[in-house]
Amino acid sequence: MGVIMIRCPRTGHDIPTGIEMGSSDFQRAPVFFARVQCPVCGREHEWFAKDAWVCDVANRAPRQQALSDRL
C-alpha cells in the first residue's frame, strides 16, 4: 500500500494527496480528477491521475520527513 503523490506546481516539491492505494490498483483505476490542499505552499491544487504516482510505504518515510523539514 502506498500514498498517491503529486508535484506542487508552485514549488516543485512532491506532496502527498492523502489517498492510499496500491500501485497495481492505481494503474487499473479509471482516469480521475481531484483536489488537494498543499502543505508546502498552502494553495489548493487540482490534478489528474496521469500527473500522480504511488509512493510505496517503504519509500514514504524519508520523503515525508523531508517535507516536514521544509514546513
C-alpha positions in Angstrom: 0.0 0.0 0.0 1.3 3.5 -0.8 0.2 7.1 -0.9 -0.7 8.9 -4.1 1.7 11.8 -4.6 1.7 14.9 -6.9 4.2 17.7 -7.5 3.4 21.1 -6.3 3.2 23.3 -9.4 4.4 26.4 -7.5 7.4 24.9 -5.6 8.2 21.6 -7.4 8.0 19.7 -4.2 6.5 16.2 -4.0 3.4 16.3 -1.8 1.0 13.5 -0.6 -2.6 13.7 -1.6 -3.8 11.7 1.4 -5.2 8.9 -0.8 -3.8 5.5 0.0 -3.7 2.9 -2.8 -1.6 0.1 -4.1 0.4 0.7 -7.3 -1.4 -2.0 -9.2 -4.8 -0.6 -8.1 -3.7 2.9 -9.1 -2.7 1.7 -12.6 -6.1 0.0 -13.1 -8.1 2.9 -11.8 -10.1 5.0 -14.2 -8.9 8.4 -15.1 -9.9 10.8 -12.3 -9.6 14.4 -11.2 -9.1 15.6 -7.6 -8.0 18.5 -5.5 -5.6 18.6 -2.6 -4.5 21.3 -0.1 -0.8 21.7 -0.5 1.2 21.6 2.8 4.1 23.4 1.2 2.6 26.5 -0.5 -0.8 26.4 1.2 -2.8 26.6 -2.0 -5.3 24.1 -3.4 -4.0 22.1 -6.4 -6.2 20.4 -9.0 -4.7 17.3 -10.5 -5.4 14.3 -12.8 -4.4 10.8 -12.1 -2.0 10.9 -15.1 0.0 13.6 -13.1 0.3 11.5 -10.0 2.2 8.4 -8.8 2.2 6.0 -5.9 4.9 6.3 -3.2 5.2 2.9 -1.5 5.2 2.8 2.3 8.8 1.6 2.4 9.9 4.7 0.5 7.5 7.2 2.1 9.1 7.9 5.5 12.2 9.8 4.2 10.2 11.9 1.8 7.6 12.8 4.4 10.4 13.7 6.9 12.0 15.9 4.2 8.6 17.5 3.6 8.0 18.2 7.3 11.5 19.8 7.5 10.5 22.3 4.8 7.3 23.4 6.6 
